[in-house]
Amino acid sequence: DQTGDVHFHDAVHAGQGDRARADRLANTIALDGSVVFSDATTRTTAQSASFAQGANALRADGHVLTTDLQSSASSISNLSQGPSHISAEHLVADSSRGHAVYSGKARLWQGQSVIEGDTIELDLTAQTLVAKGQVRGVFPQAAWTPKPGETSAPSSSKSFANSATSPKKTPGQLAHTGPQLGRVRGEMLTYWDAESRGRIEQNARVDSEQGSLQADRIDLYFSDAGAGSGSKQLSRSVANGAVTVRQEDRRETSERAEY
């Protein structure tokens, strides 16, 4: 047992806290009070943490925050260039498998992209992220670009029906003061890093400035926001099962819709 600005390190990890207990028989180290725990790619802070060295298992509790240590490329997600951050009340991680579960008001943010849920599960080997329970997400969205001679406001309905009654706007009104954002929600969100593709399920909904899509399942496709930007933007949504499209006072239903 050690007390007062305790530090430890091994071949892979380093940590510090106000108090520490090392159990040689169980090969575990427990830290308490202003805990900082890091490896080659991430830094985690918490109120308490324990590490089983033989199993490469980490558990952290209380105001957990994990941050990328890499300034340019993230080891957690590829939603934007630069570091990722994840906060939650609890963390259980297996560094040997590259697997981590953040639970209790979990929140991931990187650049302008944000994902929230009861839990966020990361599998770094499979390059997947799974958020479950009251999932909310905000992502930069590809800007609507009017075709030559087109001056009417963009409408989600235009993908499915002619919207001749849309209110007209002058060219000056087409400009946006900031980036357009797409908002998603549901009970489960899966994101595949390698494919830059996501899927929101169970009461799935996507909202944007142009309207909304509701369905049993909505696949989200991301593209590069610009050459060299390193950021992803939501560029296409494909909804399947009990689809409802809403835009202003218009409503359409189908079994499949693509926007």
VOMIDREN-73968 format. One line per 3 residues: for each residue x, y, z of N, C-alpha, C. Coordinates in steps of 0.2 Angstrom, whole numbers, plus 2048, in hexadecimal, padded with zeros to 3 digits. Layout:
<recs>
X,Y,Z,X,Y,Z,X,Y,Z  ...
</recs>
This chain:
<recs>
804,7FA,800,800,800,800,804,806,800  803,80B,7FC,807,811,7FB,802,817,7FB  804,81D,7FE,800,822,7FE,804,829,7FD
801,82D,7F9,804,834,7F7,807,834,7F1  804,836,7EB,807,837,7E5,80B,831,7E3  807,82B,7E2,80A,825,7E0,80A,824,7D9
810,822,7D6,811,821,7CF,813,819,7CE  811,817,7C8,813,810,7C7,814,810,7BF  818,80B,7BD,818,80A,7B5,81B,803,7B4
819,800,7AE,81B,7FA,7AC,81D,7FA,7A5  81E,7F5,7A1,821,7F6,79A,81C,7F9,796  815,7F9,797,810,7FC,793,80C,802,796
80B,802,79D,807,806,7A0,80A,80B,7A5  807,810,7A7,80A,815,7AC,804,817,7AF  804,819,7B6,7FF,81B,7BA,801,81F,7C0
7FC,823,7C3,7FD,827,7C9,7F7,828,7CC  7F7,829,7D3,7F1,82A,7D7,7F3,82C,7DE  7EE,82E,7E2,7F0,830,7E9,7F2,82A,7ED
7EF,824,7EC,7F0,81E,7EF,7F0,818,7EB  7F4,813,7ED,7F5,80D,7E9,7F5,807,7ED  7F3,801,7EA,7F4,7FB,7ED,7F6,7F6,7E8
7FC,7F3,7E9,7FF,7EE,7E5,7FE,7E7,7E8  7FB,7E3,7E4,7FA,7DC,7E7,7FE,7D7,7E2  804,7D5,7E5,808,7D1,7E1,805,7CA,7DF
801,7C7,7E4,7FF,7C0,7E3,7F9,7C1,7DD  7F5,7C6,7DD,7F0,7C6,7D8,7F3,7CA,7D2  7F9,7CD,7D3,7FC,7D1,7CD,7F7,7D7,7CB
7F5,7DA,7D0,7F0,7E0,7CF,7F3,7E6,7D2  7F1,7EC,7CF,7F3,7F3,7D2,7EC,7F7,7D2  7EB,7F9,7D8,7E5,7FE,7D9,7E7,805,7DB
7E4,80A,7D7,7E6,811,7D8,7DF,814,7DA  7E0,819,7DF,7DA,81D,7E1,7DC,824,7E2  7D7,829,7E0,7D8,830,7E1,7DC,833,7DC
7D9,837,7D7,7DC,83B,7D2,7E1,836,7CE  7DE,831,7CB,7E1,82B,7C8,7E3,82E,7C0  7E9,82C,7BE,7EB,82D,7B7,7EE,827,7B5
7EB,824,7AF,7EE,81E,7AC,7EF,81F,7A5  7F5,81D,7A2,7F6,81E,79B,7FA,818,799  7FA,817,792,7FE,813,78E,801,817,788
803,813,783,806,817,77D,801,81B,779  7FB,81A,77A,7F6,81E,775,7F1,822,779  7EF,820,77F,7EA,823,783,7EB,825,78A
7E8,82A,78D,7E8,82C,793,7E2,82C,797  7E1,829,79C,7DA,828,7A0,7DB,82B,7A7  7D6,82F,7A9,7D6,832,7B0,7CF,82F,7B3
7CF,82E,7B9,7C9,82B,7BD,7CA,82D,7C4  7C5,82B,7C8,7C6,82B,7D0,7C9,825,7D2  7C8,820,7CF,7CC,819,7D1,7CD,815,7CB
7D2,811,7CC,7D3,80C,7C6,7D7,806,7C9  7D6,800,7C6,7DA,7FA,7C7,7DC,7F7,7C1  7E2,7F4,7C1,7E5,7F1,7BB,7E8,7EA,7BD
7E5,7E5,7BA,7E8,7DE,7BA,7ED,7DD,7B5  7F3,7DD,7B7,7F9,7DD,7B2,7F9,7D6,7AE  7F7,7D0,7B1,7F7,7CA,7AE,7F2,7CA,7A8
7EC,7CD,7AA,7E7,7CC,7A5,7E6,7D3,7A1  7EB,7D8,7A2,7EA,7DE,79E,7E3,7E1,79E  7E0,7E0,7A4,7D9,7E3,7A5,7DA,7E9,7AA
7D6,7EE,7A8,7D6,7F5,7AB,7CE,7F6,7AD  7CD,7F8,7B3,7C7,7FB,7B5,7C8,802,7B8  7C4,806,7B6,7C4,80D,7B9,7BD,80F,7BA
7BC,813,7C0,7B6,816,7C2,7B6,81D,7C4  7B0,820,7C3,7B0,827,7C5,7B3,82C,7C1  7AE,830,7BD,7B1,835,7B9,7B6,833,7B4
7B5,82E,7B1,7BA,82B,7AC,7BB,82F,7A6  7C1,831,7A4,7C2,834,79E,7C8,832,79A  7C7,82F,794,7CD,82D,790,7CE,831,78A
7D4,833,789,7D6,838,784,7DC,835,780  7DC,836,779,7E1,834,775,7E7,838,776  7ED,835,776,7F3,838,777,7F6,83A,770
7F3,838,76B,7F6,839,764,7F3,840,762  7F6,845,760,7F4,84B,75E,7F1,84B,757  7F3,847,752,7F0,847,74C,7EB,842,74A
7ED,83B,74C,7E8,836,74A,7E6,832,750  7DF,831,751,7DC,82E,757,7DD,826,756  7DE,823,75C,7DE,81C,75D,7D7,819,75F
7D2,81E,760,7CC,81C,762,7C7,81C,75C  7C6,821,758,7C2,822,753,7C5,826,74E  7C1,826,748,7C4,82A,742,7BF,82F,740
7BB,831,744,7B6,836,742,7B8,83D,741  7BE,83F,743,7C1,845,742,7C9,844,743  7CC,849,740,7D4,849,741,7D5,84C,748
7D9,849,74C,7DB,84B,752,7D8,846,758  7DA,848,75E,7D8,843,763,7D1,842,765  7CF,83C,767,7C9,83A,76A,7C8,83B,771
7C2,83C,774,7C2,83C,77B,7BB,838,77D  7BC,834,782,7B6,830,785,7B5,831,78C  7AF,833,78E,7AE,833,796,7A8,82F,797
7A8,82C,79E,7A3,828,7A0,7A4,827,7A8  7A0,824,7AB,7A1,822,7B2,7A5,81C,7B4  7A5,818,7AF,7A9,811,7B0,7AC,80F,7A9
7B2,80C,7AA,7B5,809,7A5,7B8,802,7A6  7B7,7FD,7A2,7BA,7F6,7A2,7BD,7F5,79C  7C4,7F4,79C,7C8,7F3,796,7CD,7ED,796
7CE,7EA,790,7D2,7E5,790,7D7,7E7,78A  7DD,7E9,78C,7E2,7EC,788,7E5,7E7,783  7E5,7E1,785,7E8,7DB,781,7E3,7DA,77B
7DC,7DB,77B,7D8,7DA,776,7D6,7E1,773  7D8,7E6,775,7D6,7ED,773,7CF,7EE,773  7CC,7EC,779,7C5,7ED,77A,7C3,7F1,781
7BE,7F5,780,7BD,7FA,786,7B5,7FB,786  7B2,7FB,78C,7AB,7FD,78D,7AB,803,792  7A8,808,78F,7A7,80E,794,79F,80E,795
79D,80F,79C,796,80E,79E,795,814,7A2  78E,816,7A2,78C,81B,7A7,78D,822,7A4  788,824,7A0,788,82B,79C,78F,82B,798
790,826,794,796,826,790,795,82C,78A  79B,82F,789,79B,834,783,7A1,834,780  7A1,834,779,7A7,834,775,7A7,83A,771
7AC,83E,770,7AC,844,76C,7B3,844,768  7B3,846,762,7B9,847,75E,7B7,84C,759  7BA,852,759,7B9,857,754,7B1,85A,756
7AD,85A,751,7A6,85C,752,7A2,856,753  7A4,850,752,7A0,84A,753,7A0,848,75A  799,846,75C,798,844,763,794,83E,763
795,839,767,791,833,768,790,833,770  789,832,772,788,831,779,783,82A,779  784,827,77F,77F,821,780,780,81F,788
77C,81A,78A,77D,817,790,784,814,791  786,810,78B,78D,80D,78B,790,80E,784  796,80F,783,79A,80F,77D,79F,809,77D
79F,805,779,7A4,7FF,778,7A8,800,772  7AF,7FF,774,7B4,800,76E,7B8,7FA,76D  7B8,7F8,767,7BC,7F2,765,7C2,7F4,760
7C8,7F6,763,7CD,7F9,75F,7CF,7F4,759  7CF,7ED,75B,7D1,7E9,756,7CD,7E8,750  7C6,7E8,751,7C1,7E8,74C,7BF,7EF,74A
7C2,7F4,74D,7C1,7FB,74B,7B9,7FC,74B  7B6,7FB,750,7AF,7FC,751,7AD,800,757  7A8,804,757,7A5,807,75D,79E,805,75D
79B,803,763,794,802,764,792,806,76A  78D,80A,769,78A,80E,76F,783,80B,770  781,80A,776,77A,807,778,777,80B,77D
770,80C,77C,76C,80F,781,76C,816,781  766,819,77F,764,820,77E,76A,823,77A  76C,821,774,771,823,770,76F,82A,76D
774,82E,76D,774,835,769,77A,836,766  77A,839,760,780,83A,75C,77F,841,758  785,844,758,785,84A,754,78B,84A,74F
78A,84B,748,78F,84A,744,78F,850,73F  795,853,73C,794,857,737,791,854,731  78D,858,72D,789,856,727,78C,859,721
78C,855,71C,78E,858,715,789,85D,713  78B,863,712,787,869,710,783,868,70A  77D,86A,70A,779,86A,704,77B,86F,6FF
77D,86D,6F9,77F,871,6F3,77A,872,6EE  777,878,6ED,772,879,6E8,774,878,6E1  770,875,6DD,772,874,6D6,772,87A,6D2
775,87B,6CC,775,881,6C9,76D,884,6C7  76C,88A,6C9,765,88C,6C8,760,88B,6CE  762,886,6D3,75E,884,6D8,75E,889,6DE
759,88C,6E0,759,891,6E6,754,88F,6EB  751,889,6EB,74C,887,6F0,750,884,6F6  74D,884,6FC,750,882,701,751,87A,701
756,877,703,757,870,703,751,86C,707  74F,866,705,74A,863,708,74B,85B,708  74A,858,70D,74B,851,70D,746,84D,709
740,851,708,73B,84E,704,73D,84D,6FD  742,851,6FA,743,852,6F3,747,84B,6F1  749,847,6F6,74C,841,6F4,747,83C,6F2
740,83D,6F4,73B,838,6F3,735,83B,6EF  734,842,6EF,72F,845,6EB,730,84C,6E9  72D,84E,6E4,72E,855,6E1,72B,85A,6E6
72F,85F,6E9,72D,863,6EE,72C,86A,6EB  728,86B,6E6,727,871,6E3,724,877,6E7  721,875,6ED,71F,87A,6F1,724,87D,6F7
72A,87B,6F6,72F,87D,6FB,730,884,6FB  730,888,701,731,88F,700,738,891,6FD  737,896,6F9,73D,899,6F6,742,89D,6FA
748,89C,6F9,74D,8A1,6FD,752,8A4,6F8  754,8AA,6F9,759,8AD,6F5,75F,8AA,6F6  764,8AB,6F1,76A,8A8,6F1,76E,8A9,6F8
76D,8AF,6FA,771,8B1,700,76E,8AD,706  768,8AB,706,766,8A7,70C,768,8A0,70C  76C,89E,707,76E,897,706,774,896,70A
778,89B,70C,77E,89B,710,77D,899,717  781,894,71A,781,892,721,786,896,725  785,898,72B,78A,89B,72F,78E,896,732
78D,890,732,791,88B,735,790,884,732  793,87F,734,793,878,731,78C,875,733  789,872,72E,783,86E,72F,784,868,733
77F,866,737,780,861,73C,77A,85C,73B  77C,855,73B,777,850,73B,777,84D,742  771,84C,744,770,849,74B,76C,842,74A
76F,83D,74E,76C,837,74E,76A,835,755  765,830,755,763,82D,75C,760,827,75B  760,823,760,75E,81C,760,760,818,766
75F,812,766,762,80E,76C,768,80A,76B  76B,80A,764,771,807,763,774,80A,75D  77B,80C,75E,77E,80E,758,785,80A,757
786,808,751,78C,804,750,790,808,74A  796,809,74C,79A,80D,747,7A0,809,745  7A1,808,73E,7A7,804,73C,7AC,809,739
7B2,809,73D,7B7,80E,73B,7BA,80D,734  7BB,807,732,7BF,805,72C,7BA,807,726  7B4,807,727,7AF,808,722,7AC,80F,722
7AD,813,727,7AA,819,728,7A3,819,728  7A0,814,72B,799,812,72A,796,811,731  790,814,732,78C,813,739,785,810,738
782,80D,73D,77C,80B,73D,778,80D,743  773,810,743,76F,812,749,768,80D,748  767,80A,74E,761,805,74E,75C,807,754
756,803,754,751,804,759,74F,80B,75A  749,80D,757,747,813,757,74C,818,754  74F,816,74F,754,81B,74C,751,821,749
755,826,749,753,82D,746,759,831,744  759,834,73F,75E,839,73D,75B,83F,73B  75D,845,73E,75A,84B,73D,760,850,73A
75E,854,735,762,859,732,75E,85F,731  762,864,72E,75E,86A,72D,759,869,727  75A,864,723,755,863,71E,74F,85F,720
74F,85C,725,749,857,727,74C,852,72C  748,84C,72C,749,847,731,747,840,72D  74B,83B,72F,749,834,72D,748,830,734
743,82C,734,742,827,739,741,820,736  744,81B,73A,743,814,737,746,80F,73C  745,809,73B,747,804,73F,74F,804,73F
752,805,739,759,805,739,75B,80A,734  760,80E,735,763,813,730,76B,812,730  76D,811,72A,774,810,729,777,817,727
77D,819,72A,780,820,729,786,81F,726  787,823,721,78D,822,71D,791,829,71D  798,829,71F,79C,82F,720,7A1,82F,71A
7A2,835,718,7A7,837,713,7AC,83C,716  7B2,83D,713,7B7,842,715,7B4,849,714  7B5,84D,719,7B2,854,719,7B5,858,714
7BB,857,712,7BF,85B,70E,7C6,858,70D  7CA,859,708,7D0,857,706,7D5,859,70C  7D8,854,70F,7DD,856,714,7DA,858,71B
7D3,858,71C,7D0,85A,722,7D1,855,727  7D0,84E,725,7D0,849,72A,7CA,848,72E  7C5,84C,72C,7BE,84B,730,7B9,848,72B
7B5,844,72F,7AF,841,72B,7A9,845,72C  7A5,844,727,79E,848,727,799,843,725  793,843,727,78D,83F,726,78B,841,71F
78B,83D,71A,78A,83E,713,784,83B,710  782,835,713,77C,831,711,779,82D,716  772,82C,716,76F,829,71B,76A,824,717
76A,81D,719,765,819,716,761,815,71B  75B,817,71B,756,814,720,752,80E,71E  751,809,722,74D,803,720,749,801,726
742,800,724,73D,7FD,729,739,803,72C  733,803,72A,72E,808,72D,731,80F,72D  733,811,727,736,818,726,731,81D,726
733,823,729,72F,829,729,733,82F,727  732,832,722,736,838,720,731,83F,722  734,843,725,731,849,727,735,84F,725
731,854,722,735,85B,720,72F,860,720  730,865,725,72B,86A,726,724,867,727  71F,868,722,718,865,723,717,85F,71F
71D,85C,71C,71C,856,718,71E,850,71C  71B,84B,71A,71C,844,71D,71B,83F,718  721,83A,718,720,835,713,722,82E,717
720,829,715,721,822,718,723,81D,712  727,818,714,72A,813,710,72D,80E,714  730,809,710,734,804,714,73B,805,713
73D,809,70E,744,80B,70D,745,812,70B  749,816,70D,74B,81C,70A,752,81E,70B  754,822,706,75B,824,706,75C,82B,705
760,82E,709,761,836,709,768,837,708
</recs>
